[in-house]
Amino acid sequence: MRYTYLIAMLPLFVLWVRLYLWRKDLRKEMIAISLLLGFLSVVTSYYWWTLDWWRPMTIMGTKVNIEDFLLGFGSGGVMAVIYEVVSRRRYSKQRARSHGLYGFFLLVLLLGSITSWLFYGVGLTSFFAISSALLIVAMVMYFIRRDLMVNGMVTGFCTVLLSLLCYATAVFVFPDFIDATYKFNTLSGLRILGVPLEEFIFWFLAGLVFGPFYEFWKGLRLRKIRR
């Protein structure tokens, strides 16, 4: 049980390394979003997820640990570039308006402040708080850059499929991982293939926001790779 959380991320990191080695043109995007979500994963796990959503055992037995950073790092890098890979696209010379660090911090602060207010102020569970915040941030992004919507939808779907591999790995290593980890008294109790429904909703919404996040931040457009 102590090592299951860490081992469950093996499919994620195999794919991360494969994408990093394959698409050299996307490495900067992968690293940037990996570091961003690695940091956010540690913060959100400490202040929200472990309170009423899940509490996976870490290798050190602490509330949060290196596994939380690695989960955000690995998933962030994959989400950042999976659309470009599956759709065979690369950056275009044509640029959209760049929102720079202002746009970057605006979205991150908007996501954090809405989640905090809904969780601590309104009293919603962390799942409903972050889901609402992700939806609002997605609407802001796509109102400004409608061309990024397909990117987000495809990324969300691919992220859900990838999460299934991670859950399957966890259950293979420790069959009771789901029941021993999740706080079902604050969740819906609905499951898909044994995994709480909330997990798939969260990963889809995360992909919806962070799939095109780098393109929105840098004002990048994508074009089809010519054979």
C-alpha positions as CSV (number, residue, x, y, z in Angstrom):
1,M,0.0,0.0,0.0
2,R,2.8,2.4,0.8
3,Y,4.3,2.3,-2.7
4,T,1.1,1.9,-4.7
5,Y,0.5,5.6,-5.3
6,L,4.0,5.9,-6.7
7,I,3.9,2.8,-8.8
8,A,0.5,3.8,-10.2
9,M,2.1,6.7,-12.0
10,L,4.4,4.4,-14.1
11,P,2.2,4.5,-17.2
12,L,2.0,8.3,-16.9
13,F,5.8,8.7,-16.9
14,V,6.4,6.1,-19.6
15,L,4.2,8.3,-21.9
16,W,5.8,11.5,-20.6
17,V,9.3,10.3,-21.5
18,R,8.1,9.0,-24.8
19,L,6.5,12.3,-25.8
20,Y,9.5,14.3,-24.6
21,L,11.9,12.3,-26.7
22,W,9.7,12.2,-29.7
23,R,8.6,15.8,-30.0
24,K,11.6,18.0,-29.4
25,D,9.6,21.1,-30.6
26,L,7.2,20.7,-27.7
27,R,9.7,20.2,-24.8
28,K,9.5,23.8,-23.6
29,E,5.7,23.5,-23.3
30,M,6.0,20.2,-21.5
31,I,8.4,21.4,-18.9
32,A,6.6,24.6,-18.2
33,I,3.2,23.0,-17.6
34,S,4.8,20.1,-15.8
35,L,6.4,22.4,-13.3
36,L,3.2,24.5,-12.9
37,L,1.0,21.5,-12.2
38,G,3.6,19.8,-10.1
39,F,3.6,22.8,-7.7
40,L,-0.2,23.2,-7.8
41,S,-0.7,19.5,-7.1
42,V,1.3,19.7,-3.9
43,V,-0.6,22.8,-2.7
44,T,-4.1,21.5,-3.6
45,S,-3.4,18.1,-2.1
46,Y,-2.4,19.7,1.2
47,Y,-5.2,22.2,1.5
48,W,-8.1,20.4,-0.3
49,W,-8.0,16.9,-1.7
50,T,-6.7,15.1,1.3
51,L,-9.3,16.7,3.5
52,D,-12.5,15.3,1.9
53,W,-11.6,13.6,-1.3
54,W,-8.8,11.0,-1.0
55,R,-5.9,10.3,1.2
56,P,-3.4,8.0,-0.5
57,M,-0.6,6.5,1.6
58,T,2.8,8.0,0.6
59,I,6.2,6.4,0.9
60,M,7.0,8.6,3.9
61,G,3.5,8.3,5.4
62,T,3.0,12.0,5.3
63,K,-0.1,14.0,4.2
64,V,1.7,15.1,1.0
65,N,5.0,13.9,-0.5
66,I,7.0,13.6,-3.7
67,E,4.2,11.5,-5.2
68,D,1.9,14.6,-5.3
69,F,4.5,16.6,-7.2
70,L,5.2,13.8,-9.6
71,L,1.5,13.3,-10.3
72,G,1.1,17.0,-11.3
73,F,4.4,17.0,-13.1
74,G,3.7,13.9,-15.2
75,S,0.0,14.7,-16.0
76,G,0.8,18.3,-16.7
77,G,3.4,17.6,-19.3
78,V,1.2,15.0,-21.0
79,M,-1.9,17.2,-21.0
80,A,0.1,20.1,-22.4
81,V,1.1,18.3,-25.7
82,I,-1.1,15.3,-26.2
83,Y,-3.4,17.2,-28.6
84,E,-0.5,18.3,-30.8
85,V,0.8,14.7,-30.9
86,V,-2.5,12.9,-31.7
87,S,-3.6,15.6,-34.2
88,R,-0.1,15.9,-35.8
89,R,0.2,19.6,-35.2
90,R,3.0,22.0,-34.4
91,Y,3.3,25.7,-33.6
92,S,2.4,28.1,-36.5
93,K,4.2,31.2,-37.4
94,Q,0.9,33.0,-37.2
95,R,0.4,34.2,-33.7
96,A,-2.6,35.2,-31.6
97,R,-2.6,37.9,-29.0
98,S,-0.2,36.9,-26.2
99,H,-1.5,37.5,-22.7
100,G,1.9,37.0,-21.2
101,L,2.5,36.7,-17.5
102,Y,-0.7,38.8,-16.9
103,G,-2.8,36.1,-18.5
104,F,-0.9,33.3,-16.8
105,F,-1.3,34.7,-13.3
106,L,-4.9,35.8,-13.9
107,L,-6.0,32.3,-14.7
108,V,-4.0,30.6,-11.9
109,L,-5.2,33.2,-9.3
110,L,-8.8,32.9,-10.6
111,L,-8.7,29.1,-10.3
112,G,-7.2,29.2,-6.8
113,S,-9.4,32.0,-5.5
114,I,-12.7,30.5,-6.7
115,T,-11.8,27.1,-5.3
116,S,-10.8,28.5,-2.0
117,W,-14.0,30.7,-1.7
118,L,-16.3,27.8,-2.7
119,F,-14.5,25.4,-0.3
120,Y,-13.8,27.5,2.8
121,G,-16.5,30.2,2.3
122,V,-19.5,28.5,0.8
123,G,-18.7,25.0,2.3
124,L,-18.7,22.9,-0.9
125,T,-16.6,19.8,-1.1
126,S,-13.3,20.1,-2.8
127,F,-14.6,18.2,-5.8
128,F,-17.4,20.6,-6.4
129,A,-15.2,23.6,-5.6
130,I,-12.4,22.7,-8.1
131,S,-14.9,21.5,-10.7
132,S,-16.8,24.8,-10.6
133,A,-13.5,26.7,-10.7
134,L,-12.2,24.8,-13.7
135,L,-15.4,25.3,-15.6
136,I,-15.3,29.1,-15.0
137,V,-11.6,29.3,-16.0
138,A,-12.3,27.2,-19.1
139,M,-15.2,29.6,-20.1
140,V,-12.9,32.6,-19.7
141,M,-10.2,31.0,-21.8
142,Y,-12.5,29.9,-24.6
143,F,-14.4,33.2,-24.7
144,I,-11.1,34.8,-25.5
145,R,-9.6,32.0,-27.7
146,R,-12.4,29.9,-29.2
147,D,-9.9,28.2,-31.5
148,L,-8.5,26.4,-28.5
149,M,-11.7,24.5,-27.6
150,V,-11.0,21.4,-29.7
151,N,-7.6,21.2,-28.1
152,G,-9.2,21.2,-24.7
153,M,-11.9,18.7,-25.5
154,V,-9.5,16.2,-27.0
155,T,-7.0,16.6,-24.2
156,G,-9.7,16.1,-21.6
157,F,-10.8,12.8,-23.2
158,C,-7.2,11.6,-23.6
159,T,-6.5,12.4,-20.0
160,V,-9.4,10.4,-18.8
161,L,-8.2,7.4,-20.8
162,L,-4.7,7.8,-19.4
163,S,-6.0,8.0,-15.8
164,L,-7.7,4.6,-16.3
165,L,-4.3,3.1,-16.9
166,C,-3.0,4.6,-13.7
167,Y,-6.0,3.3,-11.7
168,A,-5.6,-0.1,-13.2
169,T,-2.0,-0.2,-12.3
170,A,-2.8,0.8,-8.7
171,V,-5.5,-1.9,-8.3
172,F,-3.2,-4.5,-9.9
173,V,-0.5,-3.7,-7.2
174,F,-3.0,-3.3,-4.3
175,P,-6.5,-4.6,-5.1
176,D,-8.1,-2.6,-2.2
177,F,-6.4,0.7,-3.2
178,I,-9.7,2.5,-4.2
179,D,-11.6,1.5,-1.0
180,A,-8.6,2.3,1.2
181,T,-7.9,5.7,-0.4
182,Y,-11.1,7.6,-1.2
183,K,-13.4,9.3,1.3
184,F,-16.7,7.9,0.0
185,N,-18.8,9.7,2.6
186,T,-18.2,13.0,0.8
187,L,-18.3,11.5,-2.8
188,S,-21.3,10.5,-4.8
189,G,-20.6,6.8,-4.5
190,L,-21.0,6.3,-8.2
191,R,-18.2,4.3,-9.9
192,I,-17.0,3.5,-13.4
193,L,-14.9,0.3,-13.6
194,G,-14.6,0.6,-9.8
195,V,-13.2,4.2,-9.9
196,P,-15.2,7.1,-8.4
197,L,-17.0,9.0,-11.0
198,E,-15.6,12.3,-9.6
199,E,-12.1,11.2,-10.7
200,F,-13.0,11.1,-14.4
201,I,-14.9,14.4,-14.2
202,F,-11.9,16.1,-12.6
203,W,-9.4,14.7,-15.1
204,F,-11.6,15.8,-18.1
205,L,-11.9,19.3,-16.7
206,A,-8.2,19.5,-15.9
207,G,-7.4,18.6,-19.5
208,L,-10.0,21.1,-20.7
209,V,-8.1,23.9,-19.0
210,F,-4.5,22.8,-19.0
211,G,-4.4,21.2,-22.5
212,P,-4.4,24.6,-24.3
213,F,-3.1,26.6,-21.3
214,Y,0.4,27.2,-22.8
215,E,-1.0,28.3,-26.2
216,F,-3.4,30.7,-24.5
217,W,-0.5,32.1,-22.3
218,K,2.0,32.5,-25.1
219,G,-0.5,33.5,-27.9
220,L,0.4,30.5,-30.0
221,R,-1.5,28.9,-32.8
222,L,-1.2,25.4,-34.2
223,R,-1.0,24.1,-37.8
224,K,-1.1,20.7,-39.3
225,I,2.3,19.0,-39.9
226,R,2.9,18.5,-43.6
227,R,4.1,15.1,-44.7
